[in-house]
Amino acid sequence: MVQTICICGAGTMGSGIAQVSAQNNFNTILFDVNETVLEKAKAGIQKNLQFLVEKQKISAEQKAQIYQRIKFVKDINECVADVIIEAIIEKVEAKVSLFNQLAKVNHEEVIFASNTSSLSISDIQKEVLHPERVVGMHFFNPAYLMKLVEVIKGEQTSEVTAQTIYALCKQMGKSPVMCKDAPGFIVNRVARHYYLEAMKLVEEGVATFENVDAIMEASGFKMGPFRLMDLIGIDINLSVSQSIYEAYNAGRFKPSNLQIEKVKNGELGRKTGKGFYEY
């Protein structure tokens, strides 16, 4: 039975997942080695919870209770839980290293879940002790609002591990979808063309990015591709495109020069104050 969830990485995704965990009555640990990032996460979670109070979704008392369920830590030795979800940098080596450090302070049955949006779960678990306990648990941004979670089974992921995480998603109020490990999983593979074709239209001078967004939003999409890239982070979106492009070696997934230039210039979207739009 899962009682305690630890999230490693207190950035936008990690703090959002921690909020979801605490809102659904789990003892929650949020770990990051960077004190500044942890402080930002504290402020962000408080702001999100206050928004829920103002919308009368929760009471002020519930807000306090939810926040008190979250323990903010800088010491990895305090990361002891039933399920550990990593939301750190998108590099296989970094995720493997983290899981192996965590293995030293946790029991053998702890489940290691990766929030990676495109890296191979099978590759990650190859170098981790007891690889059958490693699984993908891909939340979408913002994690405290978006219902979908992709549960990804790697080549060595046990059925017990996969089903435990699937059930956990439901306990967290999410709508899980089970899939096998493949580049981009389901959503990011399908969504590549939403972004890439939109950028081709702009590169070819067919339309402005504002026009593309307006047309797509008028067609029923909640967000146009450029607003969505700004929200996700243009650097993260580019990283996913590059990962899928390399995995399939297919021109249809080739990253756009528009994204590449934005990342070079540090214009990453909402988090930097400027992307395709200014904030």
LUMVO-536381 format. One line per field, with one value per residue (C-alpha): residue number from 1; residue in one letter; x, y, z. Coordinates in steps of 0.25 Angstrom, whole numbers, plus 5000, padded with zeros to 4 digits. Layout:
BEGIN
nr: [NUM,...] .
rest: [A,...] .
X: [X,...] .
Y: [Y,...] .
Z: [Z,...] .
***
This chain:
BEGIN
nr: [1,2,3,4,5,6,7,8,9,10,11,12,13,14,15,16,17,18,19,20,21,22,23,24,25,26,27,28,29,30,31,32,33,34,35,36,37,38,39,40,41,42,43,44,45,46,47,48,49,50,51,52,53,54,55,56,57,58,59,60,61,62,63,64,65,66,67,68,69,70,71,72,73,74,75,76,77,78,79,80,81,82,83,84,85,86,87,88,89,90,91,92,93,94,95,96,97,98,99,100,101,102,103,104,105,106,107,108,109,110,111,112,113,114,115,116,117,118,119,120,121,122,123,124,125,126,127,128,129,130,131,132,133,134,135,136,137,138,139,140,141,142,143,144,145,146,147,148,149,150,151,152,153,154,155,156,157,158,159,160,161,162,163,164,165,166,167,168,169,170,171,172,173,174,175,176,177,178,179,180,181,182,183,184,185,186,187,188,189,190,191,192,193,194,195,196,197,198,199,200,201,202,203,204,205,206,207,208,209,210,211,212,213,214,215,216,217,218,219,220,221,222,223,224,225,226,227,228,229,230,231,232,233,234,235,236,237,238,239,240,241,242,243,244,245,246,247,248,249,250,251,252,253,254,255,256,257,258,259,260,261,262,263,264,265,266,267,268,269,270,271,272,273,274,275,276,277,278,279] .
rest: [M,V,Q,T,I,C,I,C,G,A,G,T,M,G,S,G,I,A,Q,V,S,A,Q,N,N,F,N,T,I,L,F,D,V,N,E,T,V,L,E,K,A,K,A,G,I,Q,K,N,L,Q,F,L,V,E,K,Q,K,I,S,A,E,Q,K,A,Q,I,Y,Q,R,I,K,F,V,K,D,I,N,E,C,V,A,D,V,I,I,E,A,I,I,E,K,V,E,A,K,V,S,L,F,N,Q,L,A,K,V,N,H,E,E,V,I,F,A,S,N,T,S,S,L,S,I,S,D,I,Q,K,E,V,L,H,P,E,R,V,V,G,M,H,F,F,N,P,A,Y,L,M,K,L,V,E,V,I,K,G,E,Q,T,S,E,V,T,A,Q,T,I,Y,A,L,C,K,Q,M,G,K,S,P,V,M,C,K,D,A,P,G,F,I,V,N,R,V,A,R,H,Y,Y,L,E,A,M,K,L,V,E,E,G,V,A,T,F,E,N,V,D,A,I,M,E,A,S,G,F,K,M,G,P,F,R,L,M,D,L,I,G,I,D,I,N,L,S,V,S,Q,S,I,Y,E,A,Y,N,A,G,R,F,K,P,S,N,L,Q,I,E,K,V,K,N,G,E,L,G,R,K,T,G,K,G,F,Y,E,Y] .
X: [5000,5006,5006,5018,5022,5035,5037,5052,5053,5045,5044,5030,5027,5032,5026,5013,5013,5016,5004,4995,5001,4998,4984,4981,4985,4999,5010,5019,5034,5039,5054,5064,5079,5076,5071,5066,5058,5052,5048,5041,5034,5028,5023,5017,5010,5005,5000,4993,4986,4982,4976,4967,4963,4958,4951,4944,4950,4956,4955,4966,4967,4969,4980,4988,4986,4990,5003,5006,5007,5019,5033,5043,5057,5071,5077,5075,5076,5062,5056,5050,5037,5028,5028,5039,5036,5048,5046,5060,5068,5065,5078,5078,5091,5086,5073,5081,5090,5079,5071,5084,5087,5072,5074,5084,5074,5061,5056,5057,5042,5041,5036,5045,5036,5041,5034,5042,5034,5042,5054,5054,5049,5056,5070,5068,5065,5076,5086,5077,5077,5065,5060,5047,5042,5045,5034,5030,5020,5018,5010,5006,5008,5002,5002,4992,4982,4984,4977,4985,4997,5004,5009,5020,5025,5040,5045,5047,5036,5028,5013,5012,5020,5012,4998,5002,5006,4993,4985,4993,4989,4975,4976,4983,4971,4977,4973,4984,4987,4996,5006,5019,5032,5034,5040,5031,5021,5007,5005,5018,5019,5006,5008,5021,5013,5005,5017,5026,5016,5012,5026,5028,5016,5023,5037,5031,5024,5010,5005,5010,5011,5000,4991,4994,4990,4977,4973,4976,4969,4957,4956,4954,4969,4970,4984,4991,5004,5012,5005,5006,5021,5023,5016,5023,5037,5043,5055,5048,5039,5052,5058,5046,5047,5062,5060,5049,5056,5069,5061,5054,5064,5052,5052,5037,5042,5053,5054,5051,5061,5051,5052,5067,5069,5059,5067,5081,5075,5070,5056,5049,5035,5028,5039,5048,5038,5039,5038,5029,5021,5026,5021] .
Y: [5000,5013,5023,5032,5038,5045,5054,5057,5071,5083,5090,5093,5078,5073,5083,5081,5066,5068,5077,5066,5056,5064,5068,5053,5051,5044,5048,5055,5058,5068,5068,5077,5080,5095,5103,5114,5104,5098,5112,5115,5102,5106,5119,5113,5102,5112,5121,5110,5105,5120,5120,5108,5114,5127,5118,5111,5097,5095,5103,5110,5099,5089,5098,5097,5082,5080,5088,5082,5068,5073,5071,5080,5074,5076,5063,5051,5042,5047,5042,5029,5026,5015,5022,5031,5040,5047,5060,5064,5067,5059,5051,5036,5036,5046,5038,5025,5032,5037,5024,5016,5027,5025,5010,5011,5018,5010,4996,4987,4988,5003,5007,5017,5025,5034,5046,5046,5051,5044,5036,5021,5014,5002,5009,5015,5002,4994,5001,5001,4990,4982,4988,4982,4993,5004,5010,5022,5032,5043,5055,5067,5082,5087,5074,5079,5082,5072,5059,5050,5041,5032,5019,5013,4999,4997,4983,4979,4986,4976,4975,4977,4990,4995,4992,4998,5012,5011,5009,5020,5030,5027,5030,5043,5047,5045,5038,5028,5021,5009,5008,5000,5007,5014,5028,5039,5029,5033,5047,5053,5045,5049,5063,5065,5069,5079,5087,5084,5086,5099,5104,5100,5109,5121,5117,5117,5130,5124,5130,5137,5129,5138,5134,5119,5120,5128,5118,5105,5111,5115,5101,5096,5094,5099,5105,5108,5101,5113,5117,5103,5102,5115,5108,5095,5102,5103,5096,5084,5083,5084,5073,5064,5066,5063,5050,5045,5050,5042,5030,5028,5035,5041,5054,5056,5058,5068,5079,5093,5104,5113,5105,5104,5119,5122,5112,5118,5132,5127,5131,5118,5123,5127,5123,5133,5144,5142,5131,5133,5143,5152,5151] .
Z: [5000,4996,5007,5005,4991,4989,4977,4973,4966,4971,4957,4951,4948,4961,4970,4962,4965,4980,4981,4974,4984,4996,4991,4991,5005,5002,5011,5002,5001,4991,4989,4982,4984,4981,4992,4983,4974,4987,4992,4978,4979,4993,4988,4975,4983,4993,4981,4974,4987,4990,4976,4980,4992,4985,4975,4987,4983,4996,5010,5016,5027,5015,5009,5022,5023,5009,5011,5024,5017,5008,5014,5007,5007,5002,5007,4998,5011,5015,5002,5007,5002,4996,4982,4977,4965,4958,4950,4948,4936,4923,4923,4924,4932,4942,4945,4946,4956,4964,4965,4969,4980,4985,4985,4996,5006,5002,5003,4990,4988,4986,4972,4964,4954,4943,4939,4926,4914,4903,4909,4908,4921,4916,4915,4929,4936,4930,4940,4952,4963,4962,4949,4950,4959,4949,4942,4934,4940,4931,4936,4927,4931,4939,4947,4957,4946,4935,4937,4927,4932,4923,4930,4922,4924,4920,4915,4930,4937,4945,4944,4959,4957,4946,4952,4965,4958,4949,4962,4969,4957,4960,4975,4971,4963,4949,4937,4934,4920,4920,4908,4904,4904,4890,4886,4890,4896,4891,4893,4890,4877,4872,4876,4869,4856,4864,4867,4855,4844,4851,4851,4836,4833,4839,4833,4819,4821,4820,4833,4846,4859,4864,4852,4854,4869,4866,4855,4864,4876,4868,4863,4877,4882,4896,4892,4879,4877,4880,4893,4897,4894,4902,4914,4913,4911,4897,4902,4907,4894,4886,4894,4892,4877,4876,4884,4875,4863,4867,4871,4858,4849,4841,4834,4838,4853,4849,4859,4854,4853,4860,4873,4872,4870,4882,4891,4887,4890,4904,4900,4906,4908,4921,4930,4924,4921,4906,4896,4884,4892,4903,4917] .
***
